[in-house]
Amino acid sequence: MRCSEMQTVRSIVSGGEPSALIQNEVLVLNDEERRALLQKAGISSTIAIGAAEVLAIKASLVIPWNKLRLLRRWLKSSGISLAGGEEIKGAPLIYIPELVAKVVYLLEENERTRRLTWYEGFIPASEVWIKIGGDKGGGTFKMNFQIVNIATPNSVHNTCVFCCFAAGDSVTNLHAALDRFKDQVCPPGLHITLGIFTKVFNLLEAVCCNLDLELALHATDVDSSSFSKYSLELQNLPLLQAELEEAQQAQENFQQWQHMWSWLVVQ
C-alpha cells in the first residue's frame, strides 16, 4: 500500500516518469550507500563481462592467460566478473581405448624377442617401469608411453602415442582428453609428493639461511673477522654442495662406464 502511494507521488512529481526520478534519487547516493541499498534489496552489484569481451580484452592488452587470471582476481575484488574466456569447440581426437592391454601386448612382444632387461638388478625383478610423457607441437598434443625395461628406452621405436588431439594443452583440454584413462593409469603419488616436499623444504632452508644472515648483521659487528668468516662460509655453502653433487654424479657415471666396459671385455 505504501509503495503504491509512493509510486503515485513519484509519477505526479516527475510528470509521468517515475523511473527517471528513482534514477536521480539513486545517483544522489554515494558509492557505499548505493552498494548497501542494492545489497539490502537483494540485487547483485557485480558487473559481468562475457567470454567474447574477455577475449577482446586479452587481445587488446596482449597478455598471456596467467596474467589474465591475475586481472580476473583483481577485478573480482571490485565487483567485476570476467567469464572464462576460453572458446569451446570440437577438435579431432584419437586414442587407444584399452591402454593397459596395449602395454601388456608390447611387453609380451619384447619378452618374446628377448629385449626386456632389468639392468642387472637396477630395476627390481618384480617390477616393470613405464614412462609416460606429453608433447605439444605442430598444432597437436600427444601423450605417449615408453617401456623402460629395454636397452634403448628413449628410442623412437619404443615410443607409443596413446592419445592425440588437435588443440592446446590447457587444463580443460587435458581433462577432456585424458580423464578417460584415469581408471587405467595410477601416477606415483608418493614420489610426486616427496618431490614437492623436497623442493619446498629447500626453499624454506634458503630463506632461513638468509634470515640468519640478516639477524647476524644486526647482532654482530660487521667488521668482526669471525662473523665475516661465518658469512662467507654460508654464502659459499650452496656452491660447495653443487660441486659435491657434481663430483658424486661424475663418480657414478665413471663407475657405470667402467662396469659396462668390463662387461664388454668379458663378453
Disulfide bonds with the S-S distance in Angstrom:
none
